[in-house]
Amino acid sequence: MSGEATGARRTGALYGPGVAHEHHQAHEPGHTHGHPEGHRHDHHQAPGDRDWAEFGARLQLEGDVAMPIIAGAIARIAAAAQADGLTVDRILDVGSGPGVAAVALASAFPGASAVAVDASAPLLELVHDRAVAHGVGERVHIEVADLEQSLDALGAADVVWASMVLHHVASPVDTLRQLHDVMRPGGLLAIVEFGRGARGSLPVGFDVGNDGFVERHGAAVTAAVTEHLPPGAMTLDWPALLAAAGFAVVDSGELSLSVPAPLDATARRYVLQGLQMSQRMAVDRLDADDLATLAALASEDDERSVLRRDDLTLDVDRSFFLARRA
Ligand SMILES: C[S@@+](CC[C@H](N)C(=O)[O-])C[C@H]1O[C@@H](n2cnc3c(N)ncnc32)[C@H](O)[C@@H]1O
């Protein structure tokens, strides 16, 4: 069966011959990207030692919760494309995970095909069902590829979307140059990255535990994420990197979502999952009282669980850069 016909063009080592990118043979699992000794930045492994199914479900839930942000960014891409007279035939969602944005982009650009590109074949397995559920199964494809290797085989693109992935690569400017080279002249690259706000799953001022718990929890999560990523990854100068790679920024800004209390079930589940993931990150970074508070909040059953808190709010913030390929 031709995967192309079903919207699931499957390449990569897990899918047998005819591969464009043998990503799984490109690195030994656990490679260090040249980071300081002892630092393991391993994109074959989901953060916090989670399995791929769990990580994929998390990314899907996050995408659903953050959809207003994604839709807002896509509207800005569409406006820029229209202003430029850019015909959008082919879109790449690089570091797509389960392809939430690839599907949203295919929906927003009905004349285009979209390719979800990721180093993780198991995450790409989730793309097809989502694309079919959104009525774009024929126009959304998948490709296993490593953004730290040559991207020539990805083929030309008019729009490239890179959300929360470029901070993972050892040399963002090299990856940006690779993306530059696969894009058609005048093509648009959208980058979504960490926002300026605090990390952690709880709103500032949330009344729980000992004084300062929310701040200490946020700091612990930030420390764990920082340690997991290449040095400096959370404070990269995207306009400078884009310029160095041959792009001109045409639009940028903060993308924010504030969901008021009481949260619906989806948003509560998202916060709960974030807290559960943070338990592994915080275990050596919080004292016993704070860990007990976190355990109660992250429990499905405890009466102090965030599932039962009607005063819980949710803030998501991201930075957005839209750049034109020269
Ligand atoms: C934090 S997730 C972001 C997923 C999605 N773009 C989003 O915004 O929700 C990072 C994704 O980048 C992928 N990734 C990390 N390093 C990569 C690399 N070198 N090449 C390709 N994909 C990579 C991971 O497998 C994961 O799916």
The ligand as an SDF file (V2000), in Angstrom:
LIG
                    3D

 27 29  0  0  0  0  0  0  0  0999 V2000
    8.9050   19.4830   23.1310 C   0  0  0  0  0  0  0  0  0  0  0  0
    8.5070   18.5040   21.7700 S   0  0  0  0  0  0  0  0  0  0  0  0
    7.6110   19.6720   20.7530 C   0  0  0  0  0  0  0  0  0  0  0  0
    6.5780   18.9930   19.9050 C   0  0  0  0  0  0  0  0  0  0  0  0
    5.6910   19.9630   19.1160 C   0  0  0  0  0  0  0  0  0  0  0  0
    6.4320   20.6690   18.0950 N   0  0  0  0  0  0  0  0  0  0  0  0
    5.0340   20.9480   20.0480 C   0  0  0  0  0  0  0  0  0  0  0  0
    5.2980   22.1360   19.9700 O   0  0  0  0  0  0  0  0  0  0  0  0
    4.2400   20.5020   20.8900 O   0  0  0  0  0  0  0  0  0  0  0  0
   10.0510   18.3520   20.9230 C   0  0  0  0  0  0  0  0  0  0  0  0
    9.9730   17.4240   19.7390 C   0  0  0  0  0  0  0  0  0  0  0  0
   11.1790   17.5560   18.9860 O   0  0  0  0  0  0  0  0  0  0  0  0
   11.6490   16.2740   18.6260 C   0  0  0  0  0  0  0  0  0  0  0  0
   13.1100   16.3770   18.4580 N   0  0  0  0  0  0  0  0  0  0  0  0
   14.0350   16.6730   19.3990 C   0  0  0  0  0  0  0  0  0  0  0  0
   15.2540   16.7170   18.8570 N   0  0  0  0  0  0  0  0  0  0  0  0
   15.1090   16.4440   17.5350 C   0  0  0  0  0  0  0  0  0  0  0  0
   15.9980   16.3430   16.4310 C   0  0  0  0  0  0  0  0  0  0  0  0
   17.3230   16.5120   16.5810 N   0  0  0  0  0  0  0  0  0  0  0  0
   15.4940   16.0660   15.2170 N   0  0  0  0  0  0  0  0  0  0  0  0
   14.1640   15.8850   15.0500 C   0  0  0  0  0  0  0  0  0  0  0  0
   13.2650   15.9600   16.0540 N   0  0  0  0  0  0  0  0  0  0  0  0
   13.7390   16.2410   17.2780 C   0  0  0  0  0  0  0  0  0  0  0  0
   11.2020   15.3700   19.7580 C   0  0  0  0  0  0  0  0  0  0  0  0
   11.1160   14.0190   19.3260 O   0  0  0  0  0  0  0  0  0  0  0  0
    9.8370   15.9550   20.1010 C   0  0  0  0  0  0  0  0  0  0  0  0
    8.8200   15.4060   19.3260 O   0  0  0  0  0  0  0  0  0  0  0  0
  1  2  1  0
  2  3  1  0
  2 10  1  0
  3  4  1  0
  4  5  1  0
  5  6  1  0
  5  7  1  0
  7  8  2  0
  7  9  1  0
 10 11  1  0
 11 12  1  0
 11 26  1  0
 12 13  1  0
 13 14  1  0
 13 24  1  0
 14 15  1  0
 14 23  1  0
 15 16  2  0
 16 17  1  0
 17 18  1  0
 17 23  2  0
 18 19  1  0
 18 20  2  0
 20 21  1  0
 21 22  2  0
 22 23  1  0
 24 25  1  0
 24 26  1  0
 26 27  1  0
M  CHG  2   2   1   9  -1
M  END
$$$$
